Amino acid sequence: MDNIEVFDSPGKGRGLRATKELLSGDVLFSEPPFAAVVFDSLADKICHSCFRRQDKLQRCGQCKFAQYCDKTCQSAGWKEHKLECGAIKAFGAIGDNFSKAPNENIRLAARIMWRLDKEGGVMSDMQMTSLDDLENHISDMPEDDLKELKVDIHNFLDYWPRNSKQHRVDDISHIFGVINCNGFTVSDQRGLNAVGVGLFPNLCLVNHDCWPNCTVILNHGNQSAVNTVYHSQMRIELRALGKIEPGEEVTVSYVDFLNVTEDRQRQLKMHYFFDCTCEHCKGHIKDDLKMGGKEVDGVKVPEEQVKEVTEYSLQMLQKMDKARLEGNYHEVIKICRECMEKQEPVLADTHIYQLRMWSTASEVSAYLQFIDEAADYARKMVDGYNKLYHPCNAHLGMATMRAGVTHWQAGKIEVGHGMICKAYAILQRTHGPTHPITKDLEAMRMQTEMELRMFRENEYIYKSMREAALKNQPMNMMNEPMAESVKNLFRRQKK
């Protein structure tokens, strides 16, 4: 690859560094998955070929497990599914009883092994490492994880066909270890929700930094063209967030920066087996903002009061998450309102527990059609995010987009257009101009720009036309809030 090269990063092992100057938005490399599978919990809701969420899917007539958008997707996915199909049938996943299908880790490991048997560990000249050279960290795993690993290996051996090449347990263990610490979260077509897990060997070489110079996005490619010549593969793209000098290490963040240093360090140690020594961790940068108290006219709220409300907020967040998982959204809003009433006079507008409340309240209020309320929460959330996140952070861009759309729906066209324009500028860099969500934003930007001109020319006529349009075509119910959003780069299996 012209842009980057492998090198020994001090204290980190192998890493990637730039070989020439790179600018914000530049694609350092793109890479198709070595293998990828849909999560167990979404096996009947997500296409197993293109990983798009669809209302109606066509089930594989043989194994009754794999689901596809249509025959085009089924044909495109057959190469990966061919051996898997027979294995699933033999394993007992017949009919609607998905409980007998192997879990996603086993299915992913099997796809990787089949591909290794057929093509070897290096697929092309663009692949910078073999799977054998990737770290598995099995020796670092705690006892409970090792027990789960042994169960997965046992089930894998039951699942693996007798007529396929047989492998040593050590080789199978290595693949499971690699998946455990390098399985990449695959998102849906809009990049909003986690729907699967895949392995991308080159991406495994990119080291972590809490304030990185690159971001990773998933491009689903194009599988819809009638002529397969025009199809393009699903792939990840590594994009620069700013100027990168030749010789500078390329980094991404494995965890969401919207956590204090101690929590980020704990996650990284537990999931990826290393201690982060980045500047933001060493200096505990922005931790004071994330857990701080409100300041009014130069006077800070007493620390004891901040601590009390922080502890209360944590309890309420747990109650809120429980109600959300149960789908009791009116209860979620009730909890949010009760908690925010105590938070807002005491906590800083950058306190991460208050930001979580605003984020959830905005999303759920929009779903329940409390649009004005949702817009107010979204504005507060984005104001806080702007003080914490990197200015080109993809999470910031997505949150700003959501806030802009909510303000637009609430009839607050000036604020909505401004937010949509800002989100578009961020996502142009993080996702690129051809990504579906960037294209959606471009269409929104043009629409809101036209409406803003109408608003400024004659506010009364604009509002009258908007009210008439809403009467003729009432606002659609927003999608149900999703529990599994894309926050961390690599995916850890839930315990």
Solvent accessible surface area in square Angstrom, and as a share of the most:
residue,aa,sasa,rsa
1,M,64,0.29
2,D,125,0.65
3,N,27,0.14
4,I,4,0.02
5,E,68,0.30
6,V,57,0.33
7,F,32,0.14
8,D,115,0.60
9,S,6,0.04
10,P,121,0.76
11,G,92,0.89
12,K,92,0.39
13,G,44,0.42
14,R,83,0.30
15,G,0,0.00
16,L,0,0.00
17,R,82,0.30
18,A,1,0.01
19,T,58,0.34
20,K,100,0.42
21,E,86,0.39
22,L,4,0.02
23,L,97,0.48
24,S,40,0.26
25,G,18,0.17
26,D,54,0.28
27,V,59,0.34
28,L,5,0.02
29,F,10,0.04
30,S,51,0.33
31,E,11,0.05
32,P,56,0.35
33,P,22,0.14
34,F,7,0.03
35,A,8,0.06
36,A,7,0.06
37,V,4,0.02
38,V,1,0.01
39,F,8,0.03
40,D,60,0.31
41,S,87,0.56
42,L,20,0.10
43,A,1,0.01
44,D,67,0.35
45,K,95,0.40
46,I,0,0.00
47,C,0,0.00
48,H,13,0.06
49,S,22,0.14
50,C,3,0.02
51,F,5,0.02
52,R,50,0.18
53,R,71,0.26
54,Q,69,0.30
55,D,153,0.79
56,K,181,0.77
57,L,34,0.17
58,Q,87,0.39
59,R,101,0.37
60,C,3,0.02
61,G,49,0.47
62,Q,107,0.47
63,C,0,0.00
64,K,67,0.28
65,F,6,0.02
66,A,0,0.00
67,Q,14,0.06
68,Y,2,0.01
69,C,25,0.15
70,D,58,0.30
71,K,156,0.66
72,T,43,0.25
73,C,7,0.04
74,Q,50,0.22
75,S,82,0.53
76,A,41,0.32
77,G,7,0.07
78,W,103,0.36
79,K,134,0.57
80,E,82,0.37
81,H,1,0.00
82,K,120,0.51
83,L,95,0.47
84,E,3,0.01
85,C,4,0.03
86,G,42,0.40
87,A,3,0.03
88,I,0,0.00
89,K,82,0.35
90,A,91,0.71
91,F,58,0.24
92,G,25,0.24
93,A,2,0.02
94,I,109,0.55
95,G,28,0.27
96,D,110,0.57
97,N,69,0.36
98,F,55,0.23
99,S,96,0.62
100,K,113,0.48
101,A,15,0.12
102,P,5,0.03
103,N,38,0.20
104,E,8,0.04
105,N,13,0.07
106,I,2,0.01
107,R,3,0.01
108,L,0,0.00
109,A,0,0.00
110,A,0,0.00
111,R,24,0.09
112,I,0,0.00
113,M,4,0.02
114,W,18,0.06
115,R,68,0.25
116,L,40,0.20
117,D,53,0.28
118,K,151,0.64
119,E,71,0.32
120,G,31,0.29
121,G,23,0.22
122,V,77,0.44
123,M,51,0.23
124,S,55,0.36
125,D,147,0.76
126,M,109,0.49
127,Q,22,0.10
128,M,44,0.19
129,T,6,0.04
130,S,23,0.15
131,L,1,0.00
132,D,118,0.61
133,D,87,0.45
134,L,11,0.05
135,E,117,0.52
136,N,40,0.21
137,H,46,0.20
138,I,40,0.20
139,S,112,0.73
140,D,74,0.38
141,M,15,0.07
142,P,70,0.44
143,E,121,0.54
144,D,100,0.52
145,D,15,0.08
146,L,57,0.28
147,K,114,0.48
148,E,75,0.33
149,L,18,0.09
150,K,143,0.61
151,V,86,0.50
152,D,14,0.07
153,I,15,0.08
154,H,116,0.52
155,N,47,0.24
156,F,1,0.00
157,L,65,0.32
158,D,80,0.42
159,Y,6,0.02
160,W,6,0.02
161,P,29,0.18
162,R,174,0.64
163,N,143,0.73
164,S,20,0.13
165,K,133,0.56
166,Q,99,0.44
167,H,43,0.19
168,R,152,0.56
169,V,79,0.46
170,D,95,0.49
171,D,57,0.29
172,I,3,0.01
173,S,16,0.10
174,H,29,0.13
175,I,5,0.03
176,F,5,0.02
177,G,0,0.00
178,V,0,0.00
179,I,4,0.02
180,N,27,0.14
181,C,7,0.04
182,N,18,0.09
183,G,0,0.00
184,F,9,0.04
185,T,12,0.07
186,V,0,0.00
187,S,10,0.06
188,D,9,0.05
189,Q,37,0.16
190,R,87,0.32
191,G,21,0.20
192,L,77,0.39
193,N,19,0.10
194,A,2,0.01
195,V,0,0.00
196,G,0,0.00
197,V,2,0.01
198,G,0,0.00
199,L,0,0.00
200,F,1,0.00
201,P,3,0.02
202,N,2,0.01
203,L,0,0.00
204,C,20,0.12
205,L,7,0.03
206,V,0,0.00
207,N,19,0.10
208,H,8,0.04
209,D,31,0.16
210,C,2,0.01
211,W,70,0.25
212,P,19,0.12
213,N,28,0.14
214,C,1,0.00
215,T,20,0.11
216,V,20,0.11
217,I,10,0.05
218,L,11,0.05
219,N,12,0.06
220,H,3,0.01
221,G,14,0.14
222,N,55,0.28
223,Q,26,0.12
224,S,98,0.63
225,A,24,0.19
226,V,150,0.86
227,N,77,0.39
228,T,92,0.54
229,V,119,0.69
230,Y,150,0.57
231,H,39,0.17
232,S,46,0.30
233,Q,114,0.51
234,M,16,0.07
235,R,63,0.23
236,I,0,0.00
237,E,11,0.05
238,L,0,0.00
239,R,20,0.07
240,A,0,0.00
241,L,9,0.05
242,G,25,0.24
243,K,120,0.51
244,I,0,0.00
245,E,83,0.37
246,P,75,0.47
247,G,48,0.46
248,E,67,0.30
249,E,33,0.15
250,V,0,0.00
251,T,10,0.06
252,V,3,0.02
253,S,28,0.18
254,Y,21,0.08
255,V,4,0.02
256,D,13,0.07
257,F,9,0.04
258,L,18,0.09
259,N,34,0.17
260,V,23,0.13
261,T,3,0.02
262,E,121,0.54
263,D,38,0.20
264,R,1,0.00
265,Q,50,0.22
266,R,122,0.44
267,Q,41,0.18
268,L,0,0.00
269,K,104,0.44
270,M,105,0.47
271,H,36,0.16
272,Y,11,0.04
273,F,28,0.12
274,F,63,0.26
275,D,91,0.47
276,C,9,0.06
277,T,93,0.54
278,C,14,0.08
279,E,117,0.52
280,H,24,0.11
281,C,4,0.02
282,K,130,0.55
283,G,49,0.47
284,H,105,0.47
285,I,65,0.33
286,K,51,0.21
287,D,25,0.13
288,D,106,0.55
289,L,69,0.34
290,K,0,0.00
291,M,66,0.29
292,G,17,0.16
293,G,25,0.24
294,K,76,0.32
295,E,97,0.43
296,V,80,0.46
297,D,143,0.74
298,G,61,0.58
299,V,104,0.60
300,K,147,0.62
301,V,25,0.14
302,P,86,0.54
303,E,152,0.68
304,E,128,0.57
305,Q,78,0.35
306,V,15,0.09
307,K,118,0.50
308,E,116,0.52
309,V,14,0.08
310,T,17,0.10
311,E,91,0.41
312,Y,43,0.16
313,S,0,0.00
314,L,76,0.38
315,Q,112,0.50
316,M,9,0.04
317,L,1,0.00
318,Q,113,0.50
319,K,106,0.45
320,M,1,0.00
321,D,49,0.25
322,K,127,0.54
323,A,6,0.05
324,R,42,0.15
325,L,135,0.67
326,E,112,0.50
327,G,35,0.34
328,N,72,0.37
329,Y,20,0.08
330,H,122,0.55
331,E,60,0.27
332,V,0,0.00
333,I,4,0.02
334,K,127,0.54
335,I,7,0.03
336,C,0,0.00
337,R,107,0.39
338,E,85,0.38
339,C,0,0.00
340,M,8,0.04
341,E,134,0.60
342,K,110,0.46
343,Q,0,0.00
344,E,53,0.24
345,P,82,0.51
346,V,8,0.05
347,L,2,0.01
348,A,17,0.13
349,D,61,0.31
350,T,3,0.02
351,H,0,0.00
352,I,12,0.06
353,Y,37,0.14
354,Q,2,0.01
355,L,0,0.00
356,R,99,0.36
357,M,0,0.00
358,W,9,0.03
359,S,22,0.14
360,T,8,0.04
361,A,0,0.00
362,S,1,0.00
363,E,46,0.21
364,V,0,0.00
365,S,0,0.00
366,A,4,0.03
367,Y,43,0.16
368,L,30,0.15
369,Q,64,0.29
370,F,74,0.31
371,I,21,0.11
372,D,89,0.46
373,E,46,0.21
374,A,0,0.00
375,A,0,0.00
376,D,50,0.26
377,Y,20,0.08
378,A,0,0.00
379,R,92,0.34
380,K,44,0.19
381,M,1,0.00
382,V,4,0.03
383,D,59,0.30
384,G,0,0.00
385,Y,13,0.05
386,N,57,0.29
387,K,101,0.43
388,L,0,0.00
389,Y,5,0.02
390,H,31,0.14
391,P,91,0.57
392,C,9,0.06
393,N,30,0.15
394,A,20,0.15
395,H,43,0.19
396,L,2,0.01
397,G,0,0.00
398,M,27,0.12
399,A,10,0.08
400,T,0,0.00
401,M,19,0.09
402,R,70,0.26
403,A,0,0.00
404,G,0,0.00
405,V,27,0.15
406,T,2,0.01
407,H,5,0.02
408,W,52,0.18
409,Q,42,0.19
410,A,20,0.15
411,G,18,0.17
412,K,84,0.36
413,I,2,0.01
414,E,87,0.39
415,V,69,0.40
416,G,0,0.00
417,H,23,0.10
418,G,39,0.38
419,M,22,0.10
420,I,0,0.00
421,C,43,0.26
422,K,90,0.38
423,A,0,0.00
424,Y,29,0.11
425,A,57,0.44
426,I,10,0.05
427,L,0,0.00
428,Q,60,0.27
429,R,109,0.40
430,T,0,0.00
431,H,12,0.05
432,G,0,0.00
433,P,82,0.52
434,T,90,0.52
435,H,2,0.01
436,P,34,0.21
437,I,3,0.02
438,T,1,0.01
439,K,111,0.47
440,D,46,0.24
441,L,0,0.00
442,E,64,0.29
443,A,64,0.49
444,M,43,0.19
445,R,63,0.23
446,M,120,0.53
447,Q,71,0.31
448,T,0,0.00
449,E,67,0.30
450,M,86,0.38
451,E,26,0.12
452,L,11,0.06
453,R,131,0.48
454,M,57,0.26
455,F,31,0.13
456,R,166,0.61
457,E,143,0.64
458,N,64,0.33
459,E,85,0.38
460,Y,168,0.64
461,I,88,0.44
462,Y,7,0.03
463,K,92,0.39
464,S,45,0.29
465,M,105,0.47
466,R,55,0.20
467,E,104,0.46
468,A,50,0.38
469,A,58,0.45
470,L,60,0.30
471,K,168,0.71
472,N,129,0.66
473,Q,132,0.59
474,P,95,0.60
475,M,54,0.24
476,N,118,0.61
477,M,119,0.53
478,M,52,0.23
479,N,139,0.71
480,E,92,0.41
481,P,11,0.07
482,M,56,0.25
483,A,73,0.57
484,E,49,0.22
485,S,56,0.36
486,V,41,0.24
487,K,82,0.35
488,N,48,0.25
489,L,21,0.10
490,F,5,0.02
491,R,34,0.12
492,R,36,0.13
493,Q,53,0.23
494,K,144,0.61
495,K,156,0.66
